[in-house]
């Protein structure tokens, strides 16, 4: 199998309301929480714009401490196009490390595992 080849589309900076996270509690799948997106920006070599408020992450921390990522957002490009984005994936990061990131600490990506599949939809 050949190596995965990627190309940067854009970098996304999201402002999320972590202090207002909704703790659904322990469900059959794990501890579910909901964090809403308040806004943000994205910028890349061919596309840029704003992250609209209202999306969020409906994630589950499973019994094995892995986190199932289920993030949805709506983007508006600088030239007015609207893009719906859905990220599904897995995150192997301790709750402690997540708190360090929320405090603004830069964490070396080699210290955790995060893989998501972005699905983009637009008119």
KAZI-V705319 format. One record per run of one state. SS is the DSSP state (hx for helix, st for strand, lp for the rest). FROM is the first residue (numbers start at 1). LEN is the number of residues. If there is no record, write none. Layout:
ss = <SS:SS>
from = <FROM:FROM>
len = <LEN:LEN>
This chain:
ss = <lp:st:lp:hx:lp:st:lp:st:lp:st:lp:st:lp:st:lp:st:lp:hx:lp:hx:lp:st:lp>
from = <1:11:17:18:21:22:28:30:44:48:52:56:62:67:78:82:93:95:103:109:112:113:123>
len = <10:6:1:3:1:6:2:14:4:4:4:6:5:11:4:11:2:8:6:3:1:10:1>
